[in-house]
């Protein structure tokens, strides 16, 4: 089954958007770490949130 150029372009745009959101969340987390009292907890919570959002977005794209 052929996807076509439009489908590939939409998949690329969706993947780039998800990647941008993932790394924006990572950037936000790293910038906030010096201000927190529990950096390990914040890092793990951020990781779980970013991975959950990424997996949900990939599921929707597929």
PQR file of N, CA, C, O and H, with PARSE charges and radii, in Angstrom:
ATOM      1  N   UNK A   1       0.842  -1.180   0.000 -0.4000 1.5000
ATOM      2  CA  UNK A   1       0.000   0.000   0.000 -0.0000 2.0000
ATOM      3  C   UNK A   1       0.888   1.244   0.000  0.5500 1.7000
ATOM      4  O   UNK A   1       1.822   1.342   0.796 -0.5500 1.4000
ATOM      5  N   UNK A   2       0.605   2.170  -0.869 -0.4000 1.5000
ATOM      6  CA  UNK A   2       1.386   3.384  -1.009 -0.0000 2.0000
ATOM      7  C   UNK A   2       0.827   4.487  -0.117  0.5500 1.7000
ATOM      8  O   UNK A   2      -0.381   4.720  -0.081 -0.5500 1.4000
ATOM      9  H   UNK A   2      -0.154   2.090  -1.516  0.4000 1.0000
ATOM     10  N   UNK A   3       1.714   5.158   0.596 -0.4000 1.5000
ATOM     11  CA  UNK A   3       1.300   6.246   1.483 -0.0000 2.0000
ATOM     12  C   UNK A   3       1.168   7.547   0.715  0.5500 1.7000
ATOM     13  O   UNK A   3       0.222   8.302   0.939 -0.5500 1.4000
ATOM     14  H   UNK A   3       2.696   4.969   0.567  0.4000 1.0000
ATOM     15  N   UNK A   4       2.068   7.813  -0.158 -0.4000 1.5000
ATOM     16  CA  UNK A   4       2.038   9.051  -0.935 -0.0000 2.0000
ATOM     17  C   UNK A   4       2.817  10.155  -0.251  0.5500 1.7000
ATOM     18  O   UNK A   4       3.165  10.080   0.927 -0.5500 1.4000
ATOM     19  H   UNK A   4       2.837   7.199  -0.341  0.4000 1.0000
ATOM     20  N   UNK A   5       3.075  11.183  -1.044 -0.4000 1.5000
ATOM     21  CA  UNK A   5       3.874  12.309  -0.538 -0.0000 2.0000
ATOM     22  C   UNK A   5       3.173  13.089   0.545  0.5500 1.7000
ATOM     23  O   UNK A   5       3.820  13.561   1.479 -0.5500 1.4000
ATOM     24  H   UNK A   5       2.793  11.244  -2.001  0.4000 1.0000
ATOM     25  N   UNK A   6       1.867  13.236   0.446 -0.4000 1.5000
ATOM     26  CA  UNK A   6       1.128  14.003   1.452 -0.0000 2.0000
ATOM     27  C   UNK A   6       1.182  13.292   2.798  0.5500 1.7000
ATOM     28  O   UNK A   6       1.390  13.926   3.832 -0.5500 1.4000
ATOM     29  H   UNK A   6       1.341  12.852  -0.313  0.4000 1.0000
ATOM     30  N   UNK A   7       0.995  11.988   2.784 -0.4000 1.5000
ATOM     31  CA  UNK A   7       1.062  11.221   4.029 -0.0000 2.0000
ATOM     32  C   UNK A   7       2.438  11.268   4.659  0.5500 1.7000
ATOM     33  O   UNK A   7       2.566  11.382   5.878 -0.5500 1.4000
ATOM     34  H   UNK A   7       0.826  11.473   1.944  0.4000 1.0000
ATOM     35  N   UNK A   8       3.471  11.179   3.828 -0.4000 1.5000
ATOM     36  CA  UNK A   8       4.837  11.267   4.342 -0.0000 2.0000
ATOM     37  C   UNK A   8       5.121  12.654   4.917  0.5500 1.7000
ATOM     38  O   UNK A   8       5.770  12.779   5.956 -0.5500 1.4000
ATOM     39  H   UNK A   8       3.367  11.087   2.838  0.4000 1.0000
ATOM     40  N   UNK A   9       4.640  13.685   4.247 -0.4000 1.5000
ATOM     41  CA  UNK A   9       4.853  15.044   4.744 -0.0000 2.0000
ATOM     42  C   UNK A   9       4.133  15.257   6.079  0.5500 1.7000
ATOM     43  O   UNK A   9       4.672  15.901   6.979 -0.5500 1.4000
ATOM     44  H   UNK A   9       4.113  13.585   3.403  0.4000 1.0000
ATOM     45  N   UNK A  10       2.924  14.720   6.207 -0.4000 1.5000
ATOM     46  CA  UNK A  10       2.195  14.848   7.471 -0.0000 2.0000
ATOM     47  C   UNK A  10       2.878  14.063   8.583  0.5500 1.7000
ATOM     48  O   UNK A  10       2.951  14.531   9.719 -0.5500 1.4000
ATOM     49  H   UNK A  10       2.486  14.197   5.475  0.4000 1.0000
ATOM     50  N   UNK A  11       3.377  12.874   8.265 -0.4000 1.5000
ATOM     51  CA  UNK A  11       4.091  12.085   9.264 -0.0000 2.0000
ATOM     52  C   UNK A  11       5.372  12.790   9.711  0.5500 1.7000
ATOM     53  O   UNK A  11       5.704  12.796  10.897 -0.5500 1.4000
ATOM     54  H   UNK A  11       3.318  12.493   7.342  0.4000 1.0000
ATOM     55  N   UNK A  12       6.087  13.384   8.754 -0.4000 1.5000
ATOM     56  CA  UNK A  12       7.300  14.127   9.087 -0.0000 2.0000
ATOM     57  C   UNK A  12       6.978  15.324   9.974  0.5500 1.7000
ATOM     58  O   UNK A  12       7.662  15.564  10.969 -0.5500 1.4000
ATOM     59  H   UNK A  12       5.817  13.379   7.791  0.4000 1.0000
ATOM     60  N   UNK A  13       5.950  16.066   9.619 -0.4000 1.5000
ATOM     61  CA  UNK A  13       5.563  17.232  10.416 -0.0000 2.0000
ATOM     62  C   UNK A  13       5.123  16.809  11.815  0.5500 1.7000
ATOM     63  O   UNK A  13       5.476  17.457  12.801 -0.5500 1.4000
ATOM     64  H   UNK A  13       5.395  15.871   8.810  0.4000 1.0000
ATOM     65  N   UNK A  14       4.357  15.728  11.902 -0.4000 1.5000
ATOM     66  CA  UNK A  14       3.927  15.242  13.211 -0.0000 2.0000
ATOM     67  C   UNK A  14       5.095  14.784  14.061  0.5500 1.7000
ATOM     68  O   UNK A  14       5.149  15.074  15.256 -0.5500 1.4000
ATOM     69  H   UNK A  14       4.071  15.202  11.102  0.4000 1.0000
ATOM     70  N   UNK A  15       6.039  14.065  13.448 -0.4000 1.5000
ATOM     71  CA  UNK A  15       7.214  13.617  14.184 -0.0000 2.0000
ATOM     72  C   UNK A  15       8.087  14.763  14.646  0.5500 1.7000
ATOM     73  O   UNK A  15       8.613  14.745  15.759 -0.5500 1.4000
ATOM     74  H   UNK A  15       5.996  13.829  12.477  0.4000 1.0000
ATOM     75  N   UNK A  16       8.240  15.757  13.791 -0.4000 1.5000
ATOM     76  CA  UNK A  16       9.028  16.925  14.182 -0.0000 2.0000
ATOM     77  C   UNK A  16       8.342  17.707  15.297  0.5500 1.7000
ATOM     78  O   UNK A  16       9.000  18.219  16.203 -0.5500 1.4000
ATOM     79  H   UNK A  16       7.813  15.771  12.887  0.4000 1.0000
ATOM     80  N   UNK A  17       7.013  17.794  15.224 -0.4000 1.5000
ATOM     81  CA  UNK A  17       6.271  18.466  16.293 -0.0000 2.0000
ATOM     82  C   UNK A  17       6.404  17.741  17.620  0.5500 1.7000
ATOM     83  O   UNK A  17       6.622  18.366  18.658 -0.5500 1.4000
ATOM     84  H   UNK A  17       6.478  17.378  14.488  0.4000 1.0000
ATOM     85  N   UNK A  18       6.270  16.416  17.585 -0.4000 1.5000
ATOM     86  CA  UNK A  18       6.423  15.637  18.819 -0.0000 2.0000
ATOM     87  C   UNK A  18       7.837  15.756  19.376  0.5500 1.7000
ATOM     88  O   UNK A  18       8.022  15.890  20.586 -0.5500 1.4000
ATOM     89  H   UNK A  18       6.093  15.909  16.742  0.4000 1.0000
ATOM     90  N   UNK A  19       8.829  15.707  18.498 -0.4000 1.5000
ATOM     91  CA  UNK A  19      10.214  15.869  18.949 -0.0000 2.0000
ATOM     92  C   UNK A  19      10.454  17.243  19.546  0.5500 1.7000
ATOM     93  O   UNK A  19      11.152  17.381  20.551 -0.5500 1.4000
ATOM     94  H   UNK A  19       8.679  15.598  17.515  0.4000 1.0000
ATOM     95  N   UNK A  20       9.872  18.261  18.922 -0.4000 1.5000
ATOM     96  CA  UNK A  20      10.006  19.617  19.454 -0.0000 2.0000
ATOM     97  C   UNK A  20       9.382  19.758  20.831  0.5500 1.7000
ATOM     98  O   UNK A  20       9.956  20.389  21.719 -0.5500 1.4000
ATOM     99  H   UNK A  20       9.305  18.149  18.105  0.4000 1.0000
ATOM    100  N   UNK A  21       8.203  19.169  21.007 -0.4000 1.5000
ATOM    101  CA  UNK A  21       7.557  19.217  22.324 -0.0000 2.0000
ATOM    102  C   UNK A  21       8.359  18.449  23.375  0.5500 1.7000
ATOM    103  O   UNK A  21       8.489  18.893  24.516 -0.5500 1.4000
ATOM    104  H   UNK A  21       7.736  18.657  20.286  0.4000 1.0000
ATOM    105  N   UNK A  22       8.892  17.297  22.979 -0.4000 1.5000
ATOM    106  CA  UNK A  22       9.686  16.485  23.908 -0.0000 2.0000
ATOM    107  C   UNK A  22      10.912  17.272  24.393  0.5500 1.7000
ATOM    108  O   UNK A  22      11.177  17.343  25.593 -0.5500 1.4000
ATOM    109  H   UNK A  22       8.786  16.936  22.053  0.4000 1.0000
ATOM    110  N   UNK A  23      11.652  17.860  23.448 -0.4000 1.5000
ATOM    111  CA  UNK A  23      12.862  18.576  23.835 -0.0000 2.0000
ATOM    112  C   UNK A  23      12.570  19.922  24.478  0.5500 1.7000
ATOM    113  O   UNK A  23      13.383  20.411  25.262 -0.5500 1.4000
ATOM    114  H   UNK A  23      11.437  17.803  22.473  0.4000 1.0000
ATOM    115  N   UNK A  24      11.435  20.534  24.169 -0.4000 1.5000
ATOM    116  CA  UNK A  24      11.046  21.756  24.886 -0.0000 2.0000
ATOM    117  C   UNK A  24      10.754  21.434  26.340  0.5500 1.7000
ATOM    118  O   UNK A  24      11.112  22.205  27.230 -0.5500 1.4000
ATOM    119  H   UNK A  24      10.775  20.137  23.531  0.4000 1.0000
ATOM    120  N   UNK A  25      10.104  20.298  26.593 -0.4000 1.5000
ATOM    121  CA  UNK A  25       9.859  19.872  27.975 -0.0000 2.0000
ATOM    122  C   UNK A  25      11.152  19.567  28.705  0.5500 1.7000
ATOM    123  O   UNK A  25      11.288  19.885  29.887 -0.5500 1.4000
ATOM    124  H   UNK A  25       9.813  19.672  25.870  0.4000 1.0000
ATOM    125  N   UNK A  26      12.104  18.956  28.015 -0.4000 1.5000
ATOM    126  CA  UNK A  26      13.407  18.673  28.624 -0.0000 2.0000
ATOM    127  C   UNK A  26      14.134  19.982  28.944  0.5500 1.7000
ATOM    128  O   UNK A  26      14.722  20.124  30.016 -0.5500 1.4000
ATOM    129  H   UNK A  26      11.994  18.699  27.055  0.4000 1.0000
ATOM    130  N   UNK A  27      14.092  20.924  28.021 -0.4000 1.5000
ATOM    131  CA  UNK A  27      14.744  22.214  28.240 -0.0000 2.0000
ATOM    132  C   UNK A  27      14.121  22.938  29.435  0.5500 1.7000
ATOM    133  O   UNK A  27      14.829  23.515  30.261 -0.5500 1.4000
ATOM    134  H   UNK A  27      13.614  20.809  27.150  0.4000 1.0000
ATOM    135  N   UNK A  28      12.785  22.902  29.517 -0.4000 1.5000
ATOM    136  CA  UNK A  28      12.088  23.536  30.634 -0.0000 2.0000
ATOM    137  C   UNK A  28      12.506  22.893  31.951  0.5500 1.7000
ATOM    138  O   UNK A  28      12.729  23.588  32.942 -0.5500 1.4000
ATOM    139  H   UNK A  28      12.210  22.433  28.847  0.4000 1.0000
ATOM    140  N   UNK A  29      12.611  21.569  31.963 -0.4000 1.5000
ATOM    141  CA  UNK A  29      12.992  20.850  33.173 -0.0000 2.0000
ATOM    142  C   UNK A  29      14.409  21.207  33.611  0.5500 1.7000
ATOM    143  O   UNK A  29      14.644  21.484  34.787 -0.5500 1.4000
ATOM    144  H   UNK A  29      12.429  21.004  31.158  0.4000 1.0000
ATOM    145  N   UNK A  30      15.343  21.203  32.681 -0.4000 1.5000
ATOM    146  CA  UNK A  30      16.734  21.482  33.016 -0.0000 2.0000
ATOM    147  C   UNK A  30      16.895  22.902  33.534  0.5500 1.7000
ATOM    148  O   UNK A  30      17.702  23.153  34.429 -0.5500 1.4000
ATOM    149  H   UNK A  30      15.152  20.978  31.725  0.4000 1.0000
ATOM    150  N   UNK A  31      16.138  23.821  32.981 -0.4000 1.5000
ATOM    151  CA  UNK A  31      16.215  25.212  33.449 -0.0000 2.0000
ATOM    152  C   UNK A  31      15.653  25.374  34.850  0.5500 1.7000
ATOM    153  O   UNK A  31      16.082  26.270  35.577 -0.5500 1.4000
ATOM    154  H   UNK A  31      15.483  23.618  32.253  0.4000 1.0000
ATOM    155  N   UNK A  32      14.698  24.528  35.255 -0.4000 1.5000
ATOM    156  CA  UNK A  32      14.064  24.638  36.566 -0.0000 2.0000
ATOM    157  C   UNK A  32      14.784  23.845  37.659  0.5500 1.7000
ATOM    158  O   UNK A  32      14.501  24.044  38.841 -0.5500 1.4000
ATOM    159  H   UNK A  32      14.350  23.800  34.664  0.4000 1.0000
ATOM    160  N   UNK A  33      15.701  22.958  37.296 -0.4000 1.5000
ATOM    161  CA  UNK A  33      16.348  22.099  38.290 -0.0000 2.0000
ATOM    162  C   UNK A  33      17.070  22.857  39.408  0.5500 1.7000
ATOM    163  O   UNK A  33      16.956  22.455  40.565 -0.5500 1.4000
ATOM    164  H   UNK A  33      15.931  22.797  36.336  0.4000 1.0000
ATOM    165  N   UNK A  34      17.803  23.928  39.120 -0.4000 1.5000
ATOM    166  CA  UNK A  34      18.486  24.618  40.224 -0.0000 2.0000
ATOM    167  C   UNK A  34      17.523  25.220  41.260  0.5500 1.7000
ATOM    168  O   UNK A  34      17.924  25.465  42.398 -0.5500 1.4000
ATOM    169  H   UNK A  34      17.895  24.255  38.179  0.4000 1.0000
ATOM    170  N   UNK A  35      16.274  25.458  40.887 -0.4000 1.5000
ATOM    171  CA  UNK A  35      15.310  26.093  41.787 -0.0000 2.0000
ATOM    172  C   UNK A  35      14.560  25.104  42.666  0.5500 1.7000
ATOM    173  O   UNK A  35      13.873  25.519  43.599 -0.5500 1.4000
ATOM    174  H   UNK A  35      15.948  25.259  39.962  0.4000 1.0000
ATOM    175  N   UNK A  36      14.672  23.807  42.394 -0.4000 1.5000
ATOM    176  CA  UNK A  36      13.867  22.825  43.109 -0.0000 2.0000
ATOM    177  C   UNK A  36      14.625  22.251  44.294  0.5500 1.7000
ATOM    178  O   UNK A  36      15.855  22.284  44.345 -0.5500 1.4000
ATOM    179  H   UNK A  36      15.231  23.470  41.636  0.4000 1.0000
ATOM    180  N   UNK A  37      13.869  21.729  45.240 -0.4000 1.5000
ATOM    181  CA  UNK A  37      14.465  21.072  46.388 -0.0000 2.0000
ATOM    182  C   UNK A  37      14.729  19.602  46.155  0.5500 1.7000
ATOM    183  O   UNK A  37      15.551  18.997  46.844 -0.5500 1.4000
ATOM    184  H   UNK A  37      12.870  21.702  45.198  0.4000 1.0000
ATOM    185  N   UNK A  38      14.028  19.014  45.175 -0.4000 1.5000
ATOM    186  CA  UNK A  38      14.158  17.587  44.869 -0.0000 2.0000
ATOM    187  C   UNK A  38      14.384  17.397  43.370  0.5500 1.7000
ATOM    188  O   UNK A  38      13.455  17.037  42.648 -0.5500 1.4000
ATOM    189  H   UNK A  38      13.361  19.505  44.615  0.4000 1.0000
ATOM    190  N   UNK A  39      15.611  17.637  42.894 -0.4000 1.5000
ATOM    191  CA  UNK A  39      15.851  17.571  41.453 -0.0000 2.0000
ATOM    192  C   UNK A  39      15.637  16.175  40.856  0.5500 1.7000
ATOM    193  O   UNK A  39      15.203  16.059  39.710 -0.5500 1.4000
ATOM    194  H   UNK A  39      16.366  17.930  43.481  0.4000 1.0000
ATOM    195  N   UNK A  40      15.932  15.128  41.607 -0.4000 1.5000
ATOM    196  CA  UNK A  40      15.742  13.776  41.060 -0.0000 2.0000
ATOM    197  C   UNK A  40      14.258  13.495  40.835  0.5500 1.7000
ATOM    198  O   UNK A  40      13.888  12.910  39.818 -0.5500 1.4000
ATOM    199  H   UNK A  40      16.285  15.221  42.538  0.4000 1.0000
ATOM    200  N   UNK A  41      13.421  13.899  41.761 -0.4000 1.5000
ATOM    201  CA  UNK A  41      11.979  13.694  41.628 -0.0000 2.0000
ATOM    202  C   UNK A  41      11.418  14.491  40.447  0.5500 1.7000
ATOM    203  O   UNK A  41      10.591  13.984  39.688 -0.5500 1.4000
ATOM    204  H   UNK A  41      13.722  14.374  42.588  0.4000 1.0000
ATOM    205  N   UNK A  42      11.864  15.720  40.298 -0.4000 1.5000
ATOM    206  CA  UNK A  42      11.415  16.556  39.184 -0.0000 2.0000
ATOM    207  C   UNK A  42      11.864  15.951  37.856  0.5500 1.7000
ATOM    208  O   UNK A  42      11.104  15.938  36.887 -0.5500 1.4000
ATOM    209  H   UNK A  42      12.536  16.131  40.914  0.4000 1.0000
ATOM    210  N   UNK A  43      13.092  15.454  37.812 -0.4000 1.5000
ATOM    211  CA  UNK A  43      13.614  14.848  36.584 -0.0000 2.0000
ATOM    212  C   UNK A  43      12.807  13.605  36.212  0.5500 1.7000
ATOM    213  O   UNK A  43      12.436  13.437  35.050 -0.5500 1.4000
ATOM    214  H   UNK A  43      13.709  15.465  38.599  0.4000 1.0000
ATOM    215  N   UNK A  44      12.534  12.736  37.180 -0.4000 1.5000
ATOM    216  CA  UNK A  44      11.769  11.526  36.897 -0.0000 2.0000
ATOM    217  C   UNK A  44      10.330  11.839  36.506  0.5500 1.7000
ATOM    218  O   UNK A  44       9.785  11.203  35.604 -0.5500 1.4000
ATOM    219  H   UNK A  44      12.836  12.873  38.124  0.4000 1.0000
ATOM    220  N   UNK A  45       9.709  12.806  37.171 -0.4000 1.5000
ATOM    221  CA  UNK A  45       8.338  13.189  36.817 -0.0000 2.0000
ATOM    222  C   UNK A  45       8.295  13.781  35.409  0.5500 1.7000
ATOM    223  O   UNK A  45       7.368  13.512  34.646 -0.5500 1.4000
ATOM    224  H   UNK A  45      10.152  13.323  37.904  0.4000 1.0000
ATOM    225  N   UNK A  46       9.294  14.580  35.071 -0.4000 1.5000
ATOM    226  CA  UNK A  46       9.361  15.157  33.729 -0.0000 2.0000
ATOM    227  C   UNK A  46       9.553  14.073  32.683  0.5500 1.7000
ATOM    228  O   UNK A  46       8.919  14.105  31.628 -0.5500 1.4000
ATOM    229  H   UNK A  46      10.048  14.799  35.690  0.4000 1.0000
ATOM    230  N   UNK A  47      10.420  13.117  32.970 -0.4000 1.5000
ATOM    231  CA  UNK A  47      10.653  12.027  32.035 -0.0000 2.0000
ATOM    232  C   UNK A  47       9.374  11.237  31.793  0.5500 1.7000
ATOM    233  O   UNK A  47       9.032  10.934  30.650 -0.5500 1.4000
ATOM    234  H   UNK A  47      10.934  13.091  33.827  0.4000 1.0000
ATOM    235  N   UNK A  48       8.671  10.905  32.869 -0.4000 1.5000
ATOM    236  CA  UNK A  48       7.429  10.140  32.727 -0.0000 2.0000
ATOM    237  C   UNK A  48       6.389  10.926  31.928  0.5500 1.7000
ATOM    238  O   UNK A  48       5.689  10.358  31.090 -0.5500 1.4000
ATOM    239  H   UNK A  48       8.949  11.151  33.797  0.4000 1.0000
ATOM    240  N   UNK A  49       6.289  12.215  32.185 -0.4000 1.5000
ATOM    241  CA  UNK A  49       5.327  13.051  31.461 -0.0000 2.0000
ATOM    242  C   UNK A  49       5.690  13.167  29.990  0.5500 1.7000
ATOM    243  O   UNK A  49       4.827  13.035  29.122 -0.5500 1.4000
ATOM    244  H   UNK A  49       6.858  12.676  32.866  0.4000 1.0000
ATOM    245  N   UNK A  50       6.981  13.417  29.702 -0.4000 1.5000
ATOM    246  CA  UNK A  50       7.408  13.560  28.313 -0.0000 2.0000
ATOM    247  C   UNK A  50       7.247  12.252  27.543  0.5500 1.7000
ATOM    248  O   UNK A  50       6.790  12.255  26.400 -0.5500 1.4000
ATOM    249  H   UNK A  50       7.682  13.525  30.408  0.4000 1.0000
ATOM    250  N   UNK A  51       7.620  11.137  28.165 -0.4000 1.5000
ATOM    251  CA  UNK A  51       7.477   9.852  27.480 -0.0000 2.0000
ATOM    252  C   UNK A  51       6.012   9.495  27.264  0.5500 1.7000
ATOM    253  O   UNK A  51       5.647   8.975  26.210 -0.5500 1.4000
ATOM    254  H   UNK A  51       7.991  11.135  29.094  0.4000 1.0000
ATOM    255  N   UNK A  52       5.171   9.771  28.260 -0.4000 1.5000
ATOM    256  CA  UNK A  52       3.743   9.502  28.102 -0.0000 2.0000
ATOM    257  C   UNK A  52       3.142  10.312  26.966  0.5500 1.7000
ATOM    258  O   UNK A  52       2.374   9.784  26.162 -0.5500 1.4000
ATOM    259  H   UNK A  52       5.468  10.193  29.116  0.4000 1.0000
ATOM    260  N   UNK A  53       3.484  11.588  26.896 -0.4000 1.5000
ATOM    261  CA  UNK A  53       2.988  12.428  25.813 -0.0000 2.0000
ATOM    262  C   UNK A  53       3.514  12.003  24.461  0.5500 1.7000
ATOM    263  O   UNK A  53       2.783  12.022  23.471 -0.5500 1.4000
ATOM    264  H   UNK A  53       4.108  12.017  27.549  0.4000 1.0000
ATOM    265  N   UNK A  54       4.786  11.618  24.411 -0.4000 1.5000
ATOM    266  CA  UNK A  54       5.372  11.163  23.154 -0.0000 2.0000
ATOM    267  C   UNK A  54       4.721   9.878  22.672  0.5500 1.7000
ATOM    268  O   UNK A  54       4.386   9.755  21.494 -0.5500 1.4000
ATOM    269  H   UNK A  54       5.381  11.603  25.215  0.4000 1.0000
ATOM    270  N   UNK A  55       4.541   8.925  23.571 -0.4000 1.5000
ATOM    271  CA  UNK A  55       3.904   7.655  23.177 -0.0000 2.0000
ATOM    272  C   UNK A  55       2.461   7.860  22.748  0.5500 1.7000
ATOM    273  O   UNK A  55       2.003   7.233  21.792 -0.5500 1.4000
ATOM    274  H   UNK A  55       4.813   9.025  24.528  0.4000 1.0000
ATOM    275  N   UNK A  56       1.742   8.727  23.441 -0.4000 1.5000
ATOM    276  CA  UNK A  56       0.364   9.023  23.048 -0.0000 2.0000
ATOM    277  C   UNK A  56       0.324   9.682  21.666  0.5500 1.7000
ATOM    278  O   UNK A  56      -0.528   9.351  20.841 -0.5500 1.4000
ATOM    279  H   UNK A  56       2.114   9.237  24.217  0.4000 1.0000
ATOM    280  N   UNK A  57       1.239  10.609  21.421 -0.4000 1.5000
ATOM    281  CA  UNK A  57       1.297  11.267  20.130 -0.0000 2.0000
ATOM    282  C   UNK A  57       1.668  10.310  19.007  0.5500 1.7000
ATOM    283  O   UNK A  57       1.101  10.382  17.917 -0.5500 1.4000
ATOM    284  H   UNK A  57       1.930  10.878  22.092  0.4000 1.0000
ATOM    285  N   UNK A  58       2.613   9.420  19.264 -0.4000 1.5000
ATOM    286  CA  UNK A  58       2.971   8.430  18.248 -0.0000 2.0000
ATOM    287  C   UNK A  58       1.817   7.481  17.967  0.5500 1.7000
ATOM    288  O   UNK A  58       1.582   7.097  16.821 -0.5500 1.4000
ATOM    289  H   UNK A  58       3.074   9.362  20.149  0.4000 1.0000
ATOM    290  N   UNK A  59       1.106   7.110  19.008 -0.4000 1.5000
ATOM    291  CA  UNK A  59      -0.063   6.245  18.822 -0.0000 2.0000
ATOM    292  C   UNK A  59      -1.116   6.937  17.950  0.5500 1.7000
ATOM    293  O   UNK A  59      -1.723   6.311  17.081 -0.5500 1.4000
ATOM    294  H   UNK A  59       1.297   7.422  19.939  0.4000 1.0000
ATOM    295  N   UNK A  60      -1.324   8.228  18.191 -0.4000 1.5000
ATOM    296  CA  UNK A  60      -2.289   8.963  17.381 -0.0000 2.0000
ATOM    297  C   UNK A  60      -1.813   9.104  15.925  0.5500 1.7000
ATOM    298  O   UNK A  60      -2.618   9.034  14.996 -0.5500 1.4000
ATOM    299  H   UNK A  60      -0.831   8.736  18.897  0.4000 1.0000
ATOM    300  N   UNK A  61      -0.504   9.304  15.735 -0.4000 1.5000
ATOM    301  CA  UNK A  61       0.018   9.440  14.376 -0.0000 2.0000
ATOM    302  C   UNK A  61      -0.082   8.153  13.577  0.5500 1.7000
ATOM    303  O   UNK A  61      -0.285   8.178  12.363 -0.5500 1.4000
ATOM    304  H   UNK A  61       0.150   9.361  16.489  0.4000 1.0000
ATOM    305  N   UNK A  62       0.063   7.031  14.263 -0.4000 1.5000
ATOM    306  CA  UNK A  62       0.030   5.773  13.532 -0.0000 2.0000
ATOM    307  C   UNK A  62      -1.403   5.364  13.315  0.5500 1.7000
ATOM    308  O   UNK A  62      -1.663   4.322  12.713 -0.5500 1.4000
ATOM    309  H   UNK A  62       0.229   7.010  15.249  0.4000 1.0000
TER
END
